[in-house]
Amino acid sequence: MAWKNIEIERRGAVAIVHFDRKGSLNAFSQELVLELTEAGQSFHGDLETQAVVLAGAPEAFSAGIDLRDRTLWETEKMDDLALRERFYRGVRLCRTWEQMPQITVAAMERMAVGAGAAMALACDWRVLGRSAFIYVPEVKIGMNLQWGALPRLISLVGPARAKRITLMCEKMPAEMALDWGLVDELADDGGTVDKALWMAETAAGMPAVTVRMVKEAVNATANALHHTAAYADADQSQLCAGFAEAIAARESFSG
């Protein structure tokens, strides 16, 4: 399958999914969201691949949703059903990756912002560069944290820290992200893919059927109420996006 922004590299039982828009700090365009969803779906029936590394661009894992993507805002000709489908693309993307039977590891260089952080949270493990940061600025631009990311974040760091991350909109340095349990490993800058590969290859070396069963069991337990907590988050985003304060905040937002 040919994609514009994605390449898949195979290393035995491990696959590396590279996504790189070659600009815009690798922000998520609507095109990229759809391509990454297709790429994730391609592994669901794959019995040969046992672990998948998700790697962004060298200059940025992702700067979040691309607010300059004109297709994001060209909604005048959409009916209500089509508009709701648009808002739920990110939810489906992250769910596709979370439910992938293989172990997934996000390799994050430089920054994981907003939707980039949400995408990483849908993976099983996360590796962050030592000079990188995680930043969730949605509230600053009048939006809620969606893509199903909020309950995943709460599961990892607890409610108080999740509130601080989402409501204070601070850039979280790598050491803090590791200390809080938001990431699992740190790597030297430029070395996140190698560290993620080590984790992926270790998992891929275990009995495959057992790994898949244990992953499913852990997710079933840890994520039992996630859908209940986040099933309407895209609807909330659609509502928030039209608030006057949110529109003004997006217009003045500089990162």
Phi and psi in degrees as GROMACS dihedral restraints (atoms count N, CA, C in turn):
[ dihedral_restraints ]
;  ai    aj    ak    al  type     phi  dphi    fc
    3     4     5     6     1   -98.8    20    10
    4     5     6     7     1   129.3    20    10
    6     7     8     9     1  -125.3    20    10
    7     8     9    10     1   155.6    20    10
    9    10    11    12     1   -81.1    20    10
   10    11    12    13     1   -34.8    20    10
   12    13    14    15     1  -114.3    20    10
   13    14    15    16     1     3.2    20    10
   15    16    17    18     1  -132.0    20    10
   16    17    18    19     1   138.8    20    10
   18    19    20    21     1  -130.1    20    10
   19    20    21    22     1   141.3    20    10
   21    22    23    24     1  -113.3    20    10
   22    23    24    25     1   123.6    20    10
   24    25    26    27     1  -107.2    20    10
   25    26    27    28     1   133.1    20    10
   27    28    29    30     1  -106.1    20    10
   28    29    30    31     1   132.2    20    10
   30    31    32    33     1  -133.0    20    10
   31    32    33    34     1    80.5    20    10
   33    34    35    36     1    65.1    20    10
   34    35    36    37     1  -122.7    20    10
   36    37    38    39     1   -84.0    20    10
   37    38    39    40     1     1.8    20    10
   39    40    41    42     1  -114.9    20    10
   40    41    42    43     1   138.1    20    10
   42    43    44    45     1  -116.7    20    10
   43    44    45    46     1   143.4    20    10
   45    46    47    48     1  -113.0    20    10
   46    47    48    49     1   119.5    20    10
   48    49    50    51     1   -97.2    20    10
   49    50    51    52     1   107.7    20    10
   51    52    53    54     1   -94.0    20    10
   52    53    54    55     1   123.4    20    10
   54    55    56    57     1  -118.7    20    10
   55    56    57    58     1   127.6    20    10
   57    58    59    60     1  -154.4    20    10
   58    59    60    61     1   114.9    20    10
   60    61    62    63     1   -83.6    20    10
   61    62    63    64     1    -2.7    20    10
   63    64    65    66     1    60.2    20    10
   64    65    66    67     1    39.6    20    10
   66    67    68    69     1   154.5    20    10
   67    68    69    70     1   179.4    20    10
   69    70    71    72     1    56.3    20    10
   70    71    72    73     1    28.2    20    10
   72    73    74    75     1    50.3    20    10
   73    74    75    76     1    33.8    20    10
   75    76    77    78     1    58.8    20    10
   76    77    78    79     1    33.0    20    10
   78    79    80    81     1   -66.7    20    10
   79    80    81    82     1   153.7    20    10
   81    82    83    84     1   -79.3    20    10
   82    83    84    85     1   107.7    20    10
   84    85    86    87     1   -82.4    20    10
   85    86    87    88     1   166.9    20    10
   87    88    89    90     1   -62.9    20    10
   88    89    90    91     1   -35.3    20    10
   90    91    92    93     1   -61.7    20    10
   91    92    93    94     1   -44.6    20    10
   93    94    95    96     1   -65.3    20    10
   94    95    96    97     1   -40.5    20    10
   96    97    98    99     1   -57.1    20    10
   97    98    99   100     1   -46.3    20    10
   99   100   101   102     1   -67.6    20    10
  100   101   102   103     1   -39.6    20    10
  102   103   104   105     1   -66.8    20    10
  103   104   105   106     1   -42.0    20    10
  105   106   107   108     1   -67.4    20    10
  106   107   108   109     1   -31.7    20    10
  108   109   110   111     1   -65.5    20    10
  109   110   111   112     1   -45.7    20    10
  111   112   113   114     1   -61.7    20    10
  112   113   114   115     1   -42.3    20    10
  114   115   116   117     1   -61.7    20    10
  115   116   117   118     1   -43.7    20    10
  117   118   119   120     1   -62.0    20    10
  118   119   120   121     1   -44.1    20    10
  120   121   122   123     1   -61.6    20    10
  121   122   123   124     1   -29.4    20    10
  123   124   125   126     1   -65.8    20    10
  124   125   126   127     1   -19.0    20    10
  126   127   128   129     1   -91.3    20    10
  127   128   129   130     1   -11.5    20    10
  129   130   131   132     1   -64.6    20    10
  130   131   132   133     1   -32.1    20    10
  132   133   134   135     1  -105.3    20    10
  133   134   135   136     1    15.0    20    10
  135   136   137   138     1   -87.0    20    10
  136   137   138   139     1   114.6    20    10
  138   139   140   141     1   -94.7    20    10
  139   140   141   142     1    -6.5    20    10
  141   142   143   144     1   -91.3    20    10
  142   143   144   145     1   -36.5    20    10
  144   145   146   147     1   -86.4    20    10
  145   146   147   148     1   129.3    20    10
  147   148   149   150     1  -113.0    20    10
  148   149   150   151     1   -10.8    20    10
  150   151   152   153     1  -155.1    20    10
  151   152   153   154     1   148.4    20    10
  153   154   155   156     1  -133.0    20    10
  154   155   156   157     1   127.6    20    10
  156   157   158   159     1   -98.4    20    10
  157   158   159   160     1   130.6    20    10
  159   160   161   162     1  -106.2    20    10
  160   161   162   163     1   114.4    20    10
  162   163   164   165     1  -122.1    20    10
  163   164   165   166     1   130.5    20    10
  165   166   167   168     1   -87.9    20    10
  166   167   168   169     1  -158.4    20    10
  168   169   170   171     1   -79.6    20    10
  169   170   171   172     1   156.8    20    10
  171   172   173   174     1   -59.6    20    10
  172   173   174   175     1   -34.1    20    10
  174   175   176   177     1   -84.5    20    10
  175   176   177   178     1   -11.5    20    10
  177   178   179   180     1  -174.8    20    10
  178   179   180   181     1   130.5    20    10
  180   181   182   183     1   -58.0    20    10
  181   182   183   184     1   -53.5    20    10
  183   184   185   186     1  -173.6    20    10
  184   185   186   187     1   139.1    20    10
  186   187   188   189     1   -87.7    20    10
  187   188   189   190     1    13.4    20    10
  189   190   191   192     1    99.0    20    10
  190   191   192   193     1  -162.1    20    10
  192   193   194   195     1   -70.6    20    10
  193   194   195   196     1   140.8    20    10
  195   196   197   198     1   -82.9    20    10
  196   197   198   199     1    98.3    20    10
  198   199   200   201     1   -69.1    20    10
  199   200   201   202     1   -13.4    20    10
  201   202   203   204     1   -93.2    20    10
  202   203   204   205     1    -1.0    20    10
  204   205   206   207     1   -71.8    20    10
  205   206   207   208     1   110.5    20    10
  207   208   209   210     1   -62.9    20    10
  208   209   210   211     1   -27.6    20    10
  210   211   212   213     1   -69.9    20    10
  211   212   213   214     1   -16.4    20    10
  213   214   215   216     1   -69.8    20    10
  214   215   216   217     1   -33.3    20    10
  216   217   218   219     1  -107.5    20    10
  217   218   219   220     1    -8.1    20    10
  219   220   221   222     1   -81.2    20    10
  220   221   222   223     1    82.7    20    10
  222   223   224   225     1  -119.4    20    10
  223   224   225   226     1     1.5    20    10
  225   226   227   228     1   -59.6    20    10
  226   227   228   229     1   -35.2    20    10
  228   229   230   231     1   -91.3    20    10
  229   230   231   232     1     3.2    20    10
  231   232   233   234     1   -86.4    20    10
  232   233   234   235     1   141.0    20    10
  234   235   236   237     1   -82.4    20    10
  235   236   237   238     1   175.8    20    10
  237   238   239   240     1   -61.1    20    10
  238   239   240   241     1   -38.7    20    10
  240   241   242   243     1   -67.1    20    10
  241   242   243   244     1   -42.9    20    10
  243   244   245   246     1   -66.0    20    10
  244   245   246   247     1   -37.5    20    10
  246   247   248   249     1   -66.0    20    10
  247   248   249   250     1   -41.2    20    10
  249   250   251   252     1   -65.3    20    10
  250   251   252   253     1   -38.0    20    10
  252   253   254   255     1   -59.6    20    10
  253   254   255   256     1   -40.7    20    10
  255   256   257   258     1   -60.0    20    10
  256   257   258   259     1   -46.8    20    10
  258   259   260   261     1   -67.6    20    10
  259   260   261   262     1   -23.6    20    10
  261   262   263   264     1   -92.3    20    10
  262   263   264   265     1     3.8    20    10
  264   265   266   267     1   -60.3    20    10
  265   266   267   268     1   -44.7    20    10
  267   268   269   270     1   -65.4    20    10
  268   269   270   271     1   -36.3    20    10
  270   271   272   273     1   -60.9    20    10
  271   272   273   274     1   -46.8    20    10
  273   274   275   276     1   -65.9    20    10
  274   275   276   277     1   -37.0    20    10
  276   277   278   279     1   -58.4    20    10
  277   278   279   280     1   -53.5    20    10
  279   280   281   282     1   -68.1    20    10
  280   281   282   283     1   -35.4    20    10
  282   283   284   285     1   -65.3    20    10
  283   284   285   286     1   -38.6    20    10
  285   286   287   288     1   -59.9    20    10
  286   287   288   289     1   -43.7    20    10
  288   289   290   291     1   -74.1    20    10
  289   290   291   292     1   -37.1    20    10
  291   292   293   294     1   -64.6    20    10
  292   293   294   295     1   -37.5    20    10
  294   295   296   297     1   -88.9    20    10
  295   296   297   298     1     1.7    20    10
  297   298   299   300     1   -58.4    20    10
  298   299   300   301     1   133.7    20    10
  300   301   302   303     1   -69.0    20    10
  301   302   303   304     1   -23.8    20    10
  303   304   305   306     1   -77.0    20    10
  304   305   306   307     1   157.5    20    10
  306   307   308   309     1   -69.7    20    10
  307   308   309   310     1   134.4    20    10
  309   310   311   312     1  -119.6    20    10
  310   311   312   313     1   138.8    20    10
  312   313   314   315     1  -131.5    20    10
  313   314   315   316     1   123.4    20    10
  315   316   317   318     1   -89.5    20    10
  316   317   318   319     1   128.5    20    10
  318   319   320   321     1  -107.5    20    10
  319   320   321   322     1   110.5    20    10
  321   322   323   324     1  -115.3    20    10
  322   323   324   325     1   115.2    20    10
  324   325   326   327     1  -101.8    20    10
  325   326   327   328     1   143.5    20    10
  327   328   329   330     1    67.1    20    10
  328   329   330   331     1   -59.3    20    10
  330   331   332   333     1  -158.7    20    10
  331   332   333   334     1   146.4    20    10
  333   334   335   336     1  -131.5    20    10
  334   335   336   337     1   103.9    20    10
  336   337   338   339     1  -114.6    20    10
  337   338   339   340     1   136.0    20    10
  339   340   341   342     1    51.3    20    10
  340   341   342   343     1  -112.6    20    10
  342   343   344   345     1   -59.9    20    10
  343   344   345   346     1   -30.1    20    10
  345   346   347   348     1   -64.2    20    10
  346   347   348   349     1   -41.7    20    10
  348   349   350   351     1   -66.0    20    10
  349   350   351   352     1   -40.6    20    10
  351   352   353   354     1   -61.1    20    10
  352   353   354   355     1   -40.8    20    10
  354   355   356   357     1   -63.7    20    10
  355   356   357   358     1   -43.6    20    10
  357   358   359   360     1   -64.7    20    10
  358   359   360   361     1   -35.6    20    10
  360   361   362   363     1   -65.4    20    10
  361   362   363   364     1   -22.7    20    10
  363   364   365   366     1   -77.9    20    10
  364   365   366   367     1   -11.5    20    10
  366   367   368   369     1   -86.2    20    10
  367   368   369   370     1   163.6    20    10
  369   370   371   372     1   -72.4    20    10
  370   371   372   373     1   -43.0    20    10
  372   373   374   375     1  -133.1    20    10
  373   374   375   376     1   158.4    20    10
  375   376   377   378     1  -134.5    20    10
  376   377   378   379     1   134.5    20    10
  378   379   380   381     1  -117.1    20    10
  379   380   381   382     1   131.1    20    10
  381   382   383   384     1  -123.6    20    10
  382   383   384   385     1   138.1    20    10
  384   385   386   387     1   -66.3    20    10
  385   386   387   388     1   148.7    20    10
  387   388   389   390     1   -64.6    20    10
  388   389   390   391     1   -27.9    20    10
  390   391   392   393     1   -97.2    20    10
  391   392   393   394     1     4.4    20    10
  393   394   395   396     1   -84.9    20    10
  394   395   396   397     1   169.5    20    10
  396   397   398   399     1  -142.6    20    10
  397   398   399   400     1   159.8    20    10
  399   400   401   402     1  -113.7    20    10
  400   401   402   403     1   137.0    20    10
  402   403   404   405     1  -145.7    20    10
  403   404   405   406     1   124.5    20    10
  405   406   407   408     1  -119.8    20    10
  406   407   408   409     1    90.1    20    10
  408   409   410   411     1   -96.7    20    10
  409   410   411   412     1    14.4    20    10
  411   412   413   414     1   -54.7    20    10
  412   413   414   415     1   -45.8    20    10
  414   415   416   417     1   -61.8    20    10
  415   416   417   418     1   -33.7    20    10
  417   418   419   420     1   -61.0    20    10
  418   419   420   421     1   -28.7    20    10
  420   421   422   423     1  -106.7    20    10
  421   422   423   424     1    21.8    20    10
  423   424   425   426     1    74.6    20    10
  424   425   426   427     1    24.1    20    10
  426   427   428   429     1  -118.6    20    10
  427   428   429   430     1   156.9    20    10
  429   430   431   432     1   -91.4    20    10
  430   431   432   433     1   159.3    20    10
  432   433   434   435     1   -78.2    20    10
  433   434   435   436     1   112.8    20    10
  435   436   437   438     1  -115.4    20    10
  436   437   438   439     1  -145.6    20    10
  438   439   440   441     1    59.6    20    10
  439   440   441   442     1    21.9    20    10
  441   442   443   444     1    73.4    20    10
  442   443   444   445     1    13.3    20    10
  444   445   446   447     1   -77.7    20    10
  445   446   447   448     1   -29.4    20    10
  447   448   449   450     1   -62.8    20    10
  448   449   450   451     1   -50.4    20    10
  450   451   452   453     1   -64.5    20    10
  451   452   453   454     1   -31.7    20    10
  453   454   455   456     1   -64.1    20    10
  454   455   456   457     1   -42.1    20    10
  456   457   458   459     1   -63.8    20    10
  457   458   459   460     1   -44.7    20    10
  459   460   461   462     1   -61.3    20    10
  460   461   462   463     1   -40.1    20    10
  462   463   464   465     1   -61.1    20    10
  463   464   465   466     1   -34.5    20    10
  465   466   467   468     1   -80.6    20    10
  466   467   468   469     1   -43.3    20    10
  468   469   470   471     1  -116.9    20    10
  469   470   471   472     1    -8.9    20    10
  471   472   473   474     1    90.2    20    10
  472   473   474   475     1   163.9    20    10
  474   475   476   477     1   -66.3    20    10
  475   476   477   478     1   -41.9    20    10
  477   478   479   480     1   -65.4    20    10
  478   479   480   481     1   -45.9    20    10
  480   481   482   483     1   -68.8    20    10
  481   482   483   484     1   -34.7    20    10
  483   484   485   486     1   -62.6    20    10
  484   485   486   487     1   -39.2    20    10
  486   487   488   489     1   -64.4    20    10
  487   488   489   490     1   -41.7    20    10
  489   490   491   492     1   -64.2    20    10
  490   491   492   493     1   -44.7    20    10
  492   493   494   495     1   -60.8    20    10
  493   494   495   496     1   -43.8    20    10
  495   496   497   498     1   -85.9    20    10
  496   497   498   499     1   -31.0    20    10
  498   499   500   501     1   -95.8    20    10
  499   500   501   502     1   -28.9    20    10
  501   502   503   504     1   -91.4    20    10
  502   503   504   505     1   -15.3    20    10
  504   505   506   507     1    53.0    20    10
  505   506   507   508     1    47.3    20    10
  507   508   509   510     1   -91.9    20    10
  508   509   510   511     1   148.3    20    10
  510   511   512   513     1   -79.7    20    10
  511   512   513   514     1   119.3    20    10
  513   514   515   516     1   -93.4    20    10
  514   515   516   517     1   117.1    20    10
  516   517   518   519     1   -69.9    20    10
  517   518   519   520     1   165.4    20    10
  519   520   521   522     1   -60.4    20    10
  520   521   522   523     1   -44.5    20    10
  522   523   524   525     1   -62.3    20    10
  523   524   525   526     1   -39.4    20    10
  525   526   527   528     1   -66.6    20    10
  526   527   528   529     1   -41.7    20    10
  528   529   530   531     1   -60.4    20    10
  529   530   531   532     1   -39.2    20    10
  531   532   533   534     1   -68.7    20    10
  532   533   534   535     1   -44.8    20    10
  534   535   536   537     1   -62.2    20    10
  535   536   537   538     1   -36.8    20    10
  537   538   539   540     1   -83.4    20    10
  538   539   540   541     1    -6.2    20    10
  540   541   542   543     1    84.9    20    10
  541   542   543   544     1    13.3    20    10
  543   544   545   546     1   -77.1    20    10
  544   545   546   547     1   -28.5    20    10
  546   547   548   549     1  -126.4    20    10
  547   548   549   550     1   162.9    20    10
  549   550   551   552     1  -105.4    20    10
  550   551   552   553     1   -26.5    20    10
  552   553   554   555     1  -146.2    20    10
  553   554   555   556     1   149.5    20    10
  555   556   557   558     1  -107.3    20    10
  556   557   558   559     1   152.9    20    10
  558   559   560   561     1  -139.3    20    10
  559   560   561   562     1   154.8    20    10
  561   562   563   564     1   -59.4    20    10
  562   563   564   565     1   148.8    20    10
  564   565   566   567     1   -53.7    20    10
  565   566   567   568     1   132.9    20    10
  567   568   569   570     1    86.9    20    10
  568   569   570   571     1    -6.3    20    10
  570   571   572   573     1  -112.7    20    10
  571   572   573   574     1    12.6    20    10
  573   574   575   576     1   -68.0    20    10
  574   575   576   577     1   -35.9    20    10
  576   577   578   579     1   -65.0    20    10
  577   578   579   580     1   -41.7    20    10
  579   580   581   582     1   -62.0    20    10
  580   581   582   583     1   -42.6    20    10
  582   583   584   585     1   -67.4    20    10
  583   584   585   586     1   -40.0    20    10
  585   586   587   588     1   -64.7    20    10
  586   587   588   589     1   -37.7    20    10
  588   589   590   591     1   -63.4    20    10
  589   590   591   592     1   -39.5    20    10
  591   592   593   594     1   -59.4    20    10
  592   593   594   595     1   -45.0    20    10
  594   595   596   597     1   -65.5    20    10
  595   596   597   598     1   -45.1    20    10
  597   598   599   600     1   -63.9    20    10
  598   599   600   601     1   -43.6    20    10
  600   601   602   603     1   -67.6    20    10
  601   602   603   604     1   -34.4    20    10
  603   604   605   606     1   -62.7    20    10
  604   605   606   607     1   -46.6    20    10
  606   607   608   609     1   -65.0    20    10
  607   608   609   610     1   -40.0    20    10
  609   610   611   612     1   -68.1    20    10
  610   611   612   613     1   -19.4    20    10
  612   613   614   615     1   -82.5    20    10
  613   614   615   616     1    -7.5    20    10
  615   616   617   618     1   -85.1    20    10
  616   617   618   619     1   163.8    20    10
  618   619   620   621     1   -55.7    20    10
  619   620   621   622     1   119.3    20    10
  621   622   623   624     1   -61.2    20    10
  622   623   624   625     1   -45.4    20    10
  624   625   626   627     1   -65.6    20    10
  625   626   627   628     1   -35.5    20    10
  627   628   629   630     1   -68.2    20    10
  628   629   630   631     1   -42.1    20    10
  630   631   632   633     1   -58.9    20    10
  631   632   633   634     1   -46.0    20    10
  633   634   635   636     1   -64.0    20    10
  634   635   636   637     1   -41.4    20    10
  636   637   638   639     1   -64.8    20    10
  637   638   639   640     1   -41.9    20    10
  639   640   641   642     1   -68.5    20    10
  640   641   642   643     1   -41.3    20    10
  642   643   644   645     1   -59.0    20    10
  643   644   645   646     1   -46.0    20    10
  645   646   647   648     1   -60.7    20    10
  646   647   648   649     1   -40.0    20    10
  648   649   650   651     1   -67.2    20    10
  649   650   651   652     1   -43.0    20    10
  651   652   653   654     1   -63.5    20    10
  652   653   654   655     1   -45.7    20    10
  654   655   656   657     1   -64.0    20    10
  655   656   657   658     1   -39.8    20    10
  657   658   659   660     1   -62.2    20    10
  658   659   660   661     1   -35.7    20    10
  660   661   662   663     1   -78.2    20    10
  661   662   663   664     1   -51.1    20    10
  663   664   665   666     1   -70.7    20    10
  664   665   666   667     1   -30.7    20    10
  666   667   668   669     1  -104.1    20    10
  667   668   669   670     1    15.4    20    10
  669   670   671   672     1   -55.1    20    10
  670   671   672   673     1   -37.6    20    10
  672   673   674   675     1  -105.6    20    10
  673   674   675   676     1     6.1    20    10
  675   676   677   678     1   -62.5    20    10
  676   677   678   679     1   -43.4    20    10
  678   679   680   681     1   -64.7    20    10
  679   680   681   682     1   -38.4    20    10
  681   682   683   684     1   -62.1    20    10
  682   683   684   685     1   -38.6    20    10
  684   685   686   687     1   -76.8    20    10
  685   686   687   688     1   -26.4    20    10
  687   688   689   690     1  -124.3    20    10
  688   689   690   691     1     6.9    20    10
  690   691   692   693     1   -62.2    20    10
  691   692   693   694     1   -25.6    20    10
  693   694   695   696     1  -108.7    20    10
  694   695   696   697     1    16.6    20    10
  696   697   698   699     1   -66.6    20    10
  697   698   699   700     1   -30.6    20    10
  699   700   701   702     1   -71.6    20    10
  700   701   702   703     1   -34.1    20    10
  702   703   704   705     1   -64.7    20    10
  703   704   705   706     1   -39.4    20    10
  705   706   707   708     1   -63.6    20    10
  706   707   708   709     1   -38.5    20    10
  708   709   710   711     1   -63.5    20    10
  709   710   711   712     1   -42.2    20    10
  711   712   713   714     1   -61.7    20    10
  712   713   714   715     1   -39.3    20    10
  714   715   716   717     1   -67.6    20    10
  715   716   717   718     1   -48.8    20    10
  717   718   719   720     1   -61.1    20    10
  718   719   720   721     1   -36.6    20    10
  720   721   722   723     1   -60.5    20    10
  721   722   723   724     1   -25.9    20    10
  723   724   725   726     1   -90.6    20    10
  724   725   726   727     1    -5.2    20    10
  726   727   728   729     1   -66.3    20    10
  727   728   729   730     1   142.3    20    10
  729   730   731   732     1   -59.6    20    10
  730   731   732   733     1   -41.3    20    10
  732   733   734   735     1   -64.7    20    10
  733   734   735   736     1   -37.7    20    10
  735   736   737   738     1   -66.8    20    10
  736   737   738   739     1   -42.5    20    10
  738   739   740   741     1   -61.4    20    10
  739   740   741   742     1   -44.7    20    10
  741   742   743   744     1   -65.4    20    10
  742   743   744   745     1   -38.5    20    10
  744   745   746   747     1   -65.0    20    10
  745   746   747   748     1   -41.4    20    10
  747   748   749   750     1   -65.2    20    10
  748   749   750   751     1   -38.6    20    10
  750   751   752   753     1   -66.2    20    10
  751   752   753   754     1   -29.1    20    10
  753   754   755   756     1   -99.8    20    10
  754   755   756   757     1    -5.2    20    10
  756   757   758   759     1   -68.9    20    10
  757   758   759   760     1   132.2    20    10
  759   760   761   762     1  -121.7    20    10
  760   761   762   763     1     5.0    20    10
